[in-house]
Amino acid sequence: MITPVYCTMHHKFFKLENVDDISDIVSNKENLLWIDLNRPSQDELRRIAEEFNLHPLAVEDATKQHQRPKVEEYTNFYLVIFYSLEFDSAANKIKQVELAMFMGENYLITVHYEPIKELQEAGKRWESNVKEIEKDIGVLLYSLIDTMVDNYFPLLDKLVEDVEDLEERIFDEKHRRGNRNYVSDMLDLKRKLLLMRKIVAPERDLLNVLTRRDSPIFSEQTRIYFQDVYDHLVRVTDTVDGYRDLLSSAVDANLAVISNDLNTVMRTLTVFSIILMADALVAGVYGMNFVNIPELHWEYGYVYFWVVIVIVSGALFYYFKRKGWF
């Protein structure tokens, strides 16, 4: 579906009803045109590609999903691949939606195959930003990218909260009694952090290119705003890296806690084994088949036997308790 919107030089926004008017609008360099392609058909893509003289390789990158975030320069336009990220609580995973953007001197074409909620918010930001920033198509690109990057932070906060909660549960003895193995939770969080970094790190490099390259499309004033988005991505990347390291340390800590708990159990079992061995020694002596064992004929020999067992067991128990074995 093709949804075109354009802005005049007087900062007035209009909804374009007839896509056949695209050529007339783009031919006037004072106009800015945004065309959103949501699940476009092959005919729609071909029509747009012919209208704007888009390179076939760039169109192929836009149609094939799971591209790496990047910016590529062609003769008359740029191709930018960016991602929208949000947490799908129902599926307990990060949902990623690819957005391909063809940017020319006075137009921006966005292509995506799943709904992106940030697009509507980006349109509102464009209307407000274009009044404050020098009018060029870079303002629209900035509005789109900045809106998507701002939505990274709630997702990042969710992952940070999960990592910290997991770390607390590892060292909480009450939780450990119910579940001593948090490996599956750790691996799930590591996968989420890795996925986020695989997307955010290339996007950081992408913004670095846009802010440092001498581009005739962006004005110097607009390039400053891209630097602000770059700083946000650096912050997200650093936070993801920091909590990935923290999660790796939590894995080691979990193994250490499990090993320590196992040692405690083994020491406790060892203590009672030694106590039972001493009792078995006393019982074994009087269970031998020798005739001349003086105590066998005592009237209270059985009582004395249990008194000895209690004394020996109590003494050993007190000794190991003082040693702190359990």
C-alpha positions as CSV (number, residue, x, y, z in Angstrom):
1,M,0.0,0.0,0.0
2,I,1.4,3.4,-1.0
3,T,0.8,6.3,1.5
4,P,2.3,9.6,0.2
5,V,2.5,12.8,2.3
6,Y,4.3,16.0,1.3
7,C,5.3,19.2,2.9
8,T,5.4,22.6,1.1
9,M,8.1,25.2,1.5
10,H,5.7,27.1,3.8
11,H,5.7,24.3,6.4
12,K,2.2,23.3,5.5
13,F,1.5,19.5,5.4
14,F,-0.9,18.0,2.9
15,K,-2.2,14.5,2.3
16,L,-1.6,13.5,-1.3
17,E,-4.6,11.8,-2.7
18,N,-3.4,11.0,-6.2
19,V,-0.1,9.2,-6.5
20,D,0.1,10.3,-10.2
21,D,1.0,13.7,-8.9
22,I,4.3,12.4,-7.4
23,S,6.4,13.5,-10.5
24,D,5.1,17.1,-10.3
25,I,5.7,17.4,-6.6
26,V,9.3,16.0,-6.7
27,S,10.2,18.1,-9.7
28,N,9.7,21.2,-7.5
29,K,12.8,21.1,-5.2
30,E,11.0,23.3,-2.7
31,N,8.6,20.5,-1.9
32,L,9.4,17.6,0.5
33,L,7.8,14.2,-0.2
34,W,7.4,11.2,2.1
35,I,6.1,8.0,0.6
36,D,5.4,5.1,3.0
37,L,5.1,1.6,1.4
38,N,3.5,-0.9,3.8
39,R,3.6,-4.4,2.4
40,P,4.1,-3.2,-1.1
41,S,3.3,-5.4,-4.1
42,Q,5.9,-6.0,-6.8
43,D,4.0,-3.6,-9.1
44,E,4.0,-0.9,-6.5
45,L,7.7,-1.3,-5.9
46,R,8.5,-1.3,-9.6
47,R,6.4,1.8,-10.2
48,I,8.1,3.7,-7.4
49,A,11.6,2.5,-8.5
50,E,10.9,3.7,-12.0
51,E,9.5,7.0,-10.8
52,F,12.6,7.8,-8.7
53,N,15.2,5.9,-10.7
54,L,16.1,3.6,-7.8
55,H,19.0,1.2,-8.4
56,P,17.8,-2.5,-8.7
57,L,20.3,-3.6,-6.0
58,A,18.9,-1.1,-3.5
59,V,15.3,-2.2,-4.3
60,E,16.4,-5.8,-3.8
61,D,17.9,-5.0,-0.3
62,A,14.6,-3.3,0.6
63,T,12.5,-6.4,-0.3
64,K,14.7,-9.0,1.3
65,Q,14.3,-9.0,5.1
66,H,16.9,-9.4,7.8
67,Q,19.4,-7.0,6.3
68,R,22.1,-5.6,8.4
69,P,21.6,-1.9,9.5
70,K,23.6,0.1,7.0
71,V,23.7,3.2,4.9
72,E,24.7,3.0,1.2
73,E,25.3,5.9,-1.2
74,Y,24.1,5.7,-4.8
75,T,24.2,8.2,-7.6
76,N,21.0,10.1,-6.7
77,F,19.9,8.7,-3.3
78,Y,20.9,7.0,-0.1
79,L,19.6,3.6,1.2
80,V,19.3,3.4,4.9
81,I,18.3,0.2,6.8
82,F,17.1,0.7,10.3
83,Y,15.1,-1.4,12.9
84,S,12.2,-0.8,15.1
85,L,12.4,-2.8,18.4
86,E,9.8,-3.6,21.0
87,F,9.3,-6.3,23.6
88,D,6.5,-8.8,22.9
89,S,5.4,-9.9,26.4
90,A,3.1,-12.6,25.0
91,A,5.9,-14.4,23.2
92,N,8.6,-13.2,25.7
93,K,10.9,-12.1,22.9
94,I,12.1,-8.9,21.2
95,K,10.1,-8.1,18.1
96,Q,12.2,-6.5,15.3
97,V,10.8,-4.8,12.3
98,E,13.0,-3.8,9.4
99,L,12.6,-0.4,7.8
100,A,14.3,0.4,4.5
101,M,14.5,4.1,3.6
102,F,15.4,5.6,0.2
103,M,16.4,9.2,0.7
104,G,16.9,11.7,-2.1
105,E,17.3,15.4,-2.2
106,N,13.7,16.2,-1.5
107,Y,12.0,12.8,-0.9
108,L,12.0,9.9,1.5
109,I,10.6,6.5,0.7
110,T,10.0,4.1,3.6
111,V,9.4,0.3,2.9
112,H,8.3,-2.2,5.6
113,Y,6.4,-5.4,5.7
114,E,5.0,-5.2,9.2
115,P,3.3,-2.3,11.0
116,I,5.7,0.2,12.7
117,K,4.0,2.2,15.4
118,E,6.7,4.9,15.4
119,L,5.8,6.1,11.9
120,Q,2.8,8.0,13.0
121,E,4.7,9.6,15.9
122,A,7.5,10.4,13.5
123,G,5.1,12.3,11.2
124,K,4.1,14.5,14.2
125,R,7.7,15.1,15.1
126,W,8.5,16.0,11.5
127,E,5.8,18.7,11.5
128,S,7.2,20.2,14.7
129,N,10.9,19.8,13.8
130,V,10.6,21.3,10.4
131,K,9.6,24.6,12.0
132,E,12.7,24.6,14.2
133,I,15.4,23.0,11.9
134,E,16.4,24.2,8.5
135,K,14.0,22.6,5.9
136,D,15.5,19.6,4.2
137,I,14.7,15.9,3.9
138,G,17.2,15.1,6.6
139,V,14.7,16.5,9.1
140,L,12.3,13.7,8.2
141,L,15.0,11.1,8.4
142,Y,16.1,12.4,11.8
143,S,12.4,12.4,13.0
144,L,12.0,8.8,12.0
145,I,15.3,7.5,13.4
146,D,15.1,9.5,16.6
147,T,11.6,8.2,17.3
148,M,12.7,4.6,16.9
149,V,15.8,5.1,19.0
150,D,13.7,6.7,21.8
151,N,11.6,3.5,21.9
152,Y,14.8,1.4,22.5
153,F,15.0,2.7,26.0
154,P,11.9,1.1,27.5
155,L,13.1,-2.2,26.0
156,L,16.5,-1.7,27.5
157,D,15.0,-0.8,30.9
158,K,13.0,-4.1,30.8
159,L,16.2,-6.2,30.0
160,V,18.2,-4.3,32.7
161,E,15.4,-5.0,35.2
162,D,15.4,-8.7,34.3
163,V,19.1,-9.0,34.7
164,E,19.2,-7.3,38.1
165,D,16.2,-9.4,39.3
166,L,17.9,-12.6,38.2
167,E,21.1,-11.6,40.0
168,E,19.2,-11.0,43.2
169,R,17.4,-14.4,42.9
170,I,20.8,-16.1,42.5
171,F,22.0,-14.9,45.9
172,D,18.6,-15.2,47.6
173,E,18.7,-18.4,49.6
174,K,14.9,-18.7,49.7
175,H,14.7,-18.6,45.9
176,R,17.6,-21.0,45.6
177,R,15.8,-23.6,47.6
178,G,13.0,-23.7,45.1
179,N,15.1,-23.5,42.0
180,R,18.9,-23.8,42.1
181,N,19.4,-23.7,38.3
182,Y,18.9,-20.3,36.5
183,V,20.9,-21.3,33.4
184,S,17.9,-21.3,31.1
185,D,16.8,-17.8,32.3
186,M,20.4,-16.5,31.8
187,L,20.7,-17.9,28.3
188,D,17.4,-16.4,27.4
189,L,18.5,-12.9,28.6
190,K,21.9,-13.3,26.9
191,R,20.2,-14.0,23.6
192,K,18.0,-10.9,24.0
193,L,21.0,-8.7,24.8
194,L,23.0,-10.2,21.9
195,L,20.1,-9.6,19.5
196,M,19.8,-6.0,20.6
197,R,23.5,-5.4,20.3
198,K,23.6,-7.0,16.8
199,I,21.1,-4.3,15.7
200,V,22.2,-1.3,17.8
201,A,25.9,-1.5,17.2
202,P,25.6,-1.3,13.3
203,E,23.1,1.5,13.7
204,R,25.6,3.4,15.8
205,D,28.1,3.1,13.0
206,L,25.4,4.1,10.5
207,L,24.8,7.3,12.5
208,N,28.5,7.9,12.7
209,V,28.6,7.9,8.9
210,L,25.7,10.3,8.6
211,T,27.2,12.7,11.0
212,R,30.7,12.7,9.6
213,R,30.2,12.3,5.9
214,D,30.2,15.5,3.8
215,S,26.8,14.9,2.3
216,P,25.1,17.4,0.0
217,I,21.7,16.2,1.2
218,F,22.0,17.3,4.8
219,S,22.6,20.8,6.0
220,E,25.1,21.4,8.8
221,Q,22.3,22.3,11.2
222,T,20.5,19.0,10.5
223,R,23.7,17.0,11.0
224,I,24.0,18.2,14.6
225,Y,20.7,16.6,15.4
226,F,22.0,13.3,14.0
227,Q,24.9,13.6,16.4
228,D,22.4,13.6,19.2
229,V,20.8,10.4,18.0
230,Y,24.3,8.9,17.7
231,D,25.0,9.7,21.3
232,H,21.8,7.9,22.3
233,L,22.8,4.8,20.4
234,V,26.3,4.9,22.1
235,R,24.5,5.0,25.4
236,V,22.3,2.0,24.5
237,T,25.3,0.1,23.2
238,D,27.4,0.7,26.3
239,T,24.5,-0.3,28.6
240,V,23.9,-3.5,26.6
241,D,27.7,-4.3,26.8
242,G,27.8,-3.6,30.5
243,Y,24.9,-5.8,31.4
244,R,26.1,-8.6,29.1
245,D,29.3,-8.6,31.1
246,L,27.3,-8.5,34.3
247,L,25.2,-11.5,33.1
248,S,28.3,-13.4,32.3
249,S,29.5,-12.8,35.8
250,A,26.1,-13.9,37.1
251,V,26.6,-17.2,35.3
252,D,29.9,-17.7,37.1
253,A,28.3,-16.7,40.4
254,N,25.5,-19.1,39.9
255,L,27.9,-22.0,39.3
256,A,29.9,-20.9,42.4
257,V,26.7,-20.7,44.5
258,I,25.6,-24.2,43.3
259,S,29.1,-25.6,44.0
260,N,29.1,-24.0,47.5
261,D,25.6,-25.4,48.2
262,L,26.8,-28.8,47.1
263,N,29.8,-28.6,49.4
264,T,27.6,-27.7,52.3
265,V,25.4,-30.7,51.6
266,M,28.4,-33.0,51.2
267,R,29.9,-31.8,54.5
268,T,26.6,-32.4,56.3
269,L,26.3,-35.9,54.9
270,T,29.9,-36.5,55.9
271,V,29.3,-35.5,59.5
272,F,26.3,-37.9,59.9
273,S,28.3,-40.6,58.1
274,I,31.1,-40.3,60.6
275,I,28.6,-40.4,63.5
276,L,26.9,-43.5,62.1
277,M,30.3,-45.1,61.5
278,A,31.2,-44.6,65.2
279,D,27.8,-46.1,66.3
280,A,28.4,-49.0,63.8
281,L,31.8,-49.6,65.4
282,V,30.3,-50.0,68.9
283,A,27.5,-52.2,67.6
284,G,30.0,-54.2,65.5
285,V,32.1,-54.9,68.5
286,Y,29.2,-56.4,70.4
287,G,28.0,-58.2,67.4
288,M,31.2,-60.4,67.1
289,N,30.8,-64.1,67.6
290,F,33.4,-64.4,70.4
291,V,32.3,-66.3,73.6
292,N,34.3,-64.3,76.1
293,I,32.9,-60.8,75.8
294,P,32.4,-59.7,79.4
295,E,29.6,-57.2,78.8
296,L,27.4,-59.7,77.1
297,H,26.0,-61.1,80.3
298,W,25.4,-57.7,82.1
299,E,21.9,-57.3,83.2
300,Y,21.8,-53.7,82.0
301,G,24.1,-54.2,79.0
302,Y,21.5,-53.2,76.5
303,V,20.9,-49.9,78.3
304,Y,24.6,-49.2,78.7
305,F,25.0,-49.8,74.9
306,W,22.5,-47.0,74.1
307,V,24.1,-44.8,76.6
308,V,27.5,-45.2,74.9
309,I,25.9,-44.6,71.5
310,V,24.2,-41.4,72.7
311,I,27.4,-40.1,74.3
312,V,29.6,-40.9,71.3
313,S,27.1,-39.5,68.8
314,G,26.5,-36.3,70.9
315,A,30.2,-35.7,71.3
316,L,30.9,-36.0,67.6
317,F,27.9,-33.9,66.8
318,Y,29.1,-31.2,69.2
319,Y,32.6,-31.3,67.8
320,F,31.6,-30.9,64.2
321,K,29.1,-28.1,65.1
322,R,32.0,-26.2,66.8
323,K,34.0,-26.7,63.6
324,G,31.1,-25.1,61.6
325,W,30.7,-28.1,59.2
326,F,26.9,-27.6,59.2
